């Protein structure tokens, strides 16, 4: 284990929104084992935890830090109670304290056998929540993989569209999704809203920001990244009914429903993942059928370019999330499944995996119970205006 002296780090203006300056002094500049971070239900409360030992153990980070402070050689450091606080302080010295916790747990053999203290839990004994409760914004890249640019096309059409997009990439197209309500954690049900039976799936890598930034150049983009997690962009392709303002596509209808943004199961800090543009491998499976598989080389705009574009529009803050888009194999491509449907069906199990991060697994459920006193101003069932589909 490498131990080095680290000067006391004091948070500056970037953390002025917290209660006050936070000083973190620690000795360990490296962690002897990689870890992930997540939010879990422990003792009936949301708890920030370290994910360790091949995703088999969850360490209550606040409790472990308190135990560490009983040792006279360790200084007192306040550990954030939620993920947003951890992310905001991580690059300002907190990560070195977390390294101390990890290295102490390993040194004292507290992660194996009968030596495990009460704040170390088997992963299957806790409920996994969405890691961030909740980002201030959730940004999404639309049509950012070449294989997604022409779903359902024949070979000639696809090759023509591929040439067109490579010759004229333009700038990214981003849209916003809600956070609270839309974001769900591993194991929670994806709800198909009443009468909305054109629901599709998209597996995506989610980039979690760790620092505040505006006009971030692509060359500095990774300096602002905290880590990565698995995400899905669930989409309603039913569109809006005829009449009124606008027609056809409606991004609020298509992307904004509750449960349409699964996140997790945890976040891998960037130092333990490497370059996502070299490593990314994402897949999506529905009831045992692989319907999507892609690597970063299929991206139209790479992650640093997405960050530069997004931050040229709005300031990003610690805990904000940017989803990088999906590949071919969505329902629009009509991938054959046992149900014969090109859309999600009640009772199906959907699993999204990114190698080196983890897997999100959800069951699809249809919403049937709606109030009987609605006036008619609500979003109607798709079949009421598209009976032929």
DOVEX-796959 format. One record per residue (C-alpha): residue in one letter; x, y, z. Coordinates in steps of 0.5 Angstrom, whole numbers. Layout:
! DOVEX-796959
PT  residu      x      y      z
PT       A      X      Y      Z
...
! end
This chain:
! DOVEX-796959
PT  residu      x      y      z
PT       X      0      0      0
PT       X      3      7     -2
PT       X      2     12      4
PT       X      4     19      3
PT       X      3     26      6
PT       X     -3     30      4
PT       X     -3     37      6
PT       X    -10     39      9
PT       X    -15     41      3
PT       X    -20     47      4
PT       X    -26     47      0
PT       X    -26     54     -4
PT       X    -32     57     -8
PT       X    -34     51    -12
PT       X    -37     49     -5
PT       X    -39     55     -3
PT       X    -47     53     -3
PT       X    -45     48      3
PT       X    -46     50     10
PT       X    -38     53     10
PT       X    -31     51      9
PT       X    -30     44     10
PT       X    -23     41     11
PT       X    -20     34     10
PT       X    -14     32     12
PT       X    -12     25     10
PT       X     -5     21      8
PT       X     -7     16      3
PT       X     -7     18     -4
PT       X     -9     11     -7
PT       X    -14      6     -5
PT       X    -11     -1     -5
PT       X    -18     -4     -8
PT       X    -23     -1    -13
PT       X    -30      1    -10
PT       X    -36      4    -13
PT       X    -41      8     -9
PT       X    -49      8     -9
PT       X    -55      9     -4
PT       X    -58      3     -1
PT       X    -64      2      4
PT       X    -60      0     11
PT       X    -64      0     17
PT       X    -70      3     14
PT       X    -66      9     12
PT       X    -63     12      5
PT       X    -55     10      6
PT       X    -49     12      2
PT       X    -45      6      1
PT       X    -38      3     -2
PT       X    -39     -3     -6
PT       X    -33     -7     -6
PT       X    -31    -14     -7
PT       X    -34    -16    -14
PT       X    -40    -12    -12
PT       X    -41    -17     -7
PT       X    -41    -12      0
PT       X    -44     -6      2
PT       X    -40     -2      7
PT       X    -44      4     10
PT       X    -39      9      9
PT       X    -41     14     15
PT       X    -41      8     20
PT       X    -34      6     18
PT       X    -32     13     18
PT       X    -34     13     25
PT       X    -30      7     27
PT       X    -24      9     24
PT       X    -24     16     28
PT       X    -24     11     34
PT       X    -16     10     32
PT       X    -12     16     35
PT       X     -8     16     28
PT       X    -14     19     24
PT       X    -17     26     24
PT       X    -24     27     25
PT       X    -27     28     18
PT       X    -35     29     17
PT       X    -38     24     12
PT       X    -43     27      8
PT       X    -50     24      9
PT       X    -52     23      2
PT       X    -49     22     -5
PT       X    -50     29     -8
PT       X    -45     31     -2
PT       X    -40     26     -3
PT       X    -40     28    -10
PT       X    -39     35     -9
PT       X    -33     34     -4
PT       X    -30     28     -7
PT       X    -25     32    -11
PT       X    -24     37     -6
PT       X    -20     32     -1
PT       X    -26     27      1
PT       X    -24     22     -4
PT       X    -17     21      0
PT       X    -21     20      7
PT       X    -25     15      3
PT       X    -19     11      1
PT       X    -16     11      8
PT       X    -23      8     10
PT       X    -22      3      5
PT       X    -15      1      6
PT       X    -16      1     14
PT       X    -22     -4     12
PT       X    -17     -8      8
PT       X    -11     -8     13
PT       X    -15    -10     19
PT       X    -18    -16     14
PT       X    -25    -13     16
PT       X    -28    -15      9
PT       X    -28    -23     10
PT       X    -31    -28     14
PT       X    -33    -27     22
PT       X    -29    -21     22
PT       X    -34    -17     18
PT       X    -37    -11     23
PT       X    -44     -9     23
PT       X    -43     -4     18
PT       X    -41     -9     12
PT       X    -47    -12      9
PT       X    -48    -17      4
PT       X    -51    -14     -3
PT       X    -57    -18     -3
PT       X    -59    -16      4
PT       X    -60     -9      2
PT       X    -65     -5     -3
PT       X    -61     -2     -8
PT       X    -64      5     -9
PT       X    -62     10    -15
PT       X    -55     13    -13
PT       X    -57     20    -14
PT       X    -63     23    -10
PT       X    -64     27    -14
PT       X    -59     31    -20
PT       X    -61     38    -21
PT       X    -62     36    -28
PT       X    -62     30    -33
PT       X    -59     31    -40
PT       X    -60     26    -45
PT       X    -56     26    -52
PT       X    -61     24    -58
PT       X    -59     19    -64
PT       X    -52     19    -62
PT       X    -50     12    -65
PT       X    -50     11    -72
PT       X    -53      5    -71
PT       X    -59      8    -68
PT       X    -60     14    -74
PT       X    -64      9    -78
PT       X    -68      4    -74
PT       X    -72      0    -79
PT       X    -68      2    -85
PT       X    -66     -3    -90
PT       X    -59     -4    -92
PT       X    -58      1    -97
PT       X    -62      6    -93
PT       X    -58      5    -87
PT       X    -51      6    -91
PT       X    -54     12    -94
PT       X    -56     15    -88
PT       X    -49     13    -85
PT       X    -45     17    -90
PT       X    -50     23    -89
PT       X    -49     23    -81
PT       X    -41     22    -82
PT       X    -40     27    -87
PT       X    -45     32    -83
PT       X    -45     31    -76
PT       X    -47     38    -74
PT       X    -47     39    -66
PT       X    -51     34    -61
PT       X    -58     34    -60
PT       X    -60     34    -52
PT       X    -66     34    -49
PT       X    -68     34    -41
PT       X    -72     29    -37
PT       X    -75     30    -30
PT       X    -71     27    -25
PT       X    -75     26    -19
PT       X    -81     21    -21
PT       X    -77     19    -27
PT       X    -71     16    -24
PT       X    -72     10    -21
PT       X    -67      5    -18
PT       X    -65     -3    -19
PT       X    -71     -7    -18
PT       X    -76     -2    -19
PT       X    -82     -3    -24
PT       X    -82      1    -30
PT       X    -89      3    -31
PT       X    -93      4    -38
PT       X    -97      9    -37
PT       X   -105      8    -38
PT       X   -106      7    -45
PT       X    -99      8    -47
PT       X    -97      2    -51
PT       X    -92      4    -55
PT       X    -86      4    -50
PT       X    -79      3    -52
PT       X    -72      1    -49
PT       X    -65      5    -49
PT       X    -59      3    -45
PT       X    -54      9    -44
PT       X    -48     10    -41
PT       X    -49     16    -36
PT       X    -44     21    -34
PT       X    -44     24    -27
PT       X    -41     31    -26
PT       X    -36     32    -20
PT       X    -35     39    -21
PT       X    -39     46    -23
PT       X    -37     48    -30
PT       X    -39     52    -36
PT       X    -36     52    -43
PT       X    -32     46    -41
PT       X    -27     45    -47
PT       X    -27     37    -49
PT       X    -20     37    -48
PT       X    -21     39    -40
PT       X    -28     35    -40
PT       X    -26     29    -36
PT       X    -23     34    -30
PT       X    -31     35    -29
PT       X    -33     28    -29
PT       X    -34     24    -22
PT       X    -36     17    -25
PT       X    -40     13    -29
PT       X    -47      9    -28
PT       X    -52      5    -32
PT       X    -58      8    -35
PT       X    -64      7    -39
PT       X    -68     12    -43
PT       X    -75      9    -43
PT       X    -79     12    -49
PT       X    -86     13    -51
PT       X    -87     13    -58
PT       X    -94     14    -58
PT       X    -94     21    -60
PT       X    -99     27    -58
PT       X   -106     26    -61
PT       X   -108     31    -67
PT       X   -111     38    -66
PT       X   -108     43    -62
PT       X   -101     46    -62
PT       X    -96     42    -65
PT       X    -97     35    -68
PT       X    -93     29    -69
PT       X    -87     28    -64
PT       X    -87     31    -57
PT       X    -81     30    -53
PT       X    -85     31    -46
PT       X    -90     26    -48
PT       X    -84     21    -51
PT       X    -79     22    -45
PT       X    -82     25    -39
PT       X    -86     20    -36
PT       X    -85     17    -29
PT       X    -80     11    -28
PT       X    -77     13    -35
PT       X    -70     14    -32
PT       X    -67      8    -29
PT       X    -60      9    -26
PT       X    -55      5    -22
PT       X    -54      0    -20
PT       X    -48      5    -17
PT       X    -43      9    -20
PT       X    -36      8    -21
PT       X    -31     13    -20
PT       X    -27     15    -26
PT       X    -21     13    -23
PT       X    -23      6    -23
PT       X    -26      6    -30
PT       X    -21      8    -35
PT       X    -23     12    -41
PT       X    -30     10    -43
PT       X    -29     12    -50
PT       X    -24      6    -50
PT       X    -28      1    -45
PT       X    -35      2    -46
PT       X    -39     -4    -48
PT       X    -47     -4    -47
PT       X    -52     -9    -48
PT       X    -60     -9    -46
PT       X    -63    -16    -46
PT       X    -71    -17    -45
PT       X    -73    -24    -43
PT       X    -67    -27    -45
PT       X    -66    -24    -52
PT       X    -60    -19    -53
PT       X    -64    -13    -57
PT       X    -58     -8    -56
PT       X    -50     -9    -56
PT       X    -45     -3    -58
PT       X    -39      0    -56
PT       X    -36      7    -56
PT       X    -34      7    -63
PT       X    -41      7    -66
PT       X    -42     14    -62
PT       X    -43     20    -67
PT       X    -41     25    -62
PT       X    -36     23    -56
PT       X    -37     24    -49
PT       X    -32     30    -49
PT       X    -36     33    -54
PT       X    -42     32    -51
PT       X    -40     35    -45
PT       X    -37     41    -49
PT       X    -44     42    -52
PT       X    -48     41    -46
PT       X    -44     46    -42
PT       X    -44     51    -47
PT       X    -51     52    -46
PT       X    -52     51    -39
PT       X    -48     51    -32
PT       X    -47     43    -30
PT       X    -46     42    -22
PT       X    -44     36    -18
PT       X    -49     31    -19
PT       X    -52     33    -25
PT       X    -52     27    -30
PT       X    -51     27    -38
PT       X    -53     20    -42
PT       X    -49     19    -48
PT       X    -55     16    -53
PT       X    -56      9    -55
PT       X    -55      4    -61
PT       X    -59      1    -66
PT       X    -64     -5    -63
PT       X    -69     -1    -60
PT       X    -77     -2    -61
PT       X    -76      2    -68
PT       X    -72     -3    -71
PT       X    -77     -9    -69
PT       X    -72    -14    -66
PT       X    -76    -20    -66
PT       X    -78    -23    -59
PT       X    -82    -28    -56
PT       X    -88    -24    -55
PT       X    -88    -22    -62
PT       X    -88    -14    -60
PT       X    -84     -9    -62
PT       X    -85     -5    -56
PT       X    -85     -7    -49
PT       X    -90    -12    -46
PT       X    -93    -12    -39
PT       X    -89    -17    -35
PT       X    -83    -17    -39
PT       X    -76    -17    -35
PT       X    -71    -12    -38
PT       X    -64    -12    -36
PT       X    -59     -6    -38
PT       X    -51     -8    -37
PT       X    -45     -4    -38
PT       X    -38     -8    -37
PT       X    -34     -6    -31
PT       X    -40     -2    -28
PT       X    -46     -7    -27
PT       X    -53     -9    -29
PT       X    -60     -6    -28
PT       X    -66    -10    -28
PT       X    -73     -8    -28
PT       X    -80    -11    -29
PT       X    -85     -8    -34
PT       X    -92     -7    -31
PT       X    -98     -3    -34
PT       X   -102      2    -30
PT       X   -109      0    -30
PT       X   -112      4    -24
PT       X   -113     12    -26
PT       X   -118     16    -23
PT       X   -125     16    -26
PT       X   -126     24    -25
PT       X   -121     26    -30
PT       X   -124     31    -35
PT       X   -121     29    -42
PT       X   -116     34    -41
PT       X   -111     28    -40
PT       X   -106     25    -45
PT       X   -111     19    -48
PT       X   -109     12    -50
PT       X   -105     11    -56
PT       X   -110      7    -59
PT       X   -116     12    -59
PT       X   -112     16    -64
PT       X   -108     11    -68
PT       X   -112      5    -68
PT       X   -108      2    -74
PT       X   -102      1    -70
! end
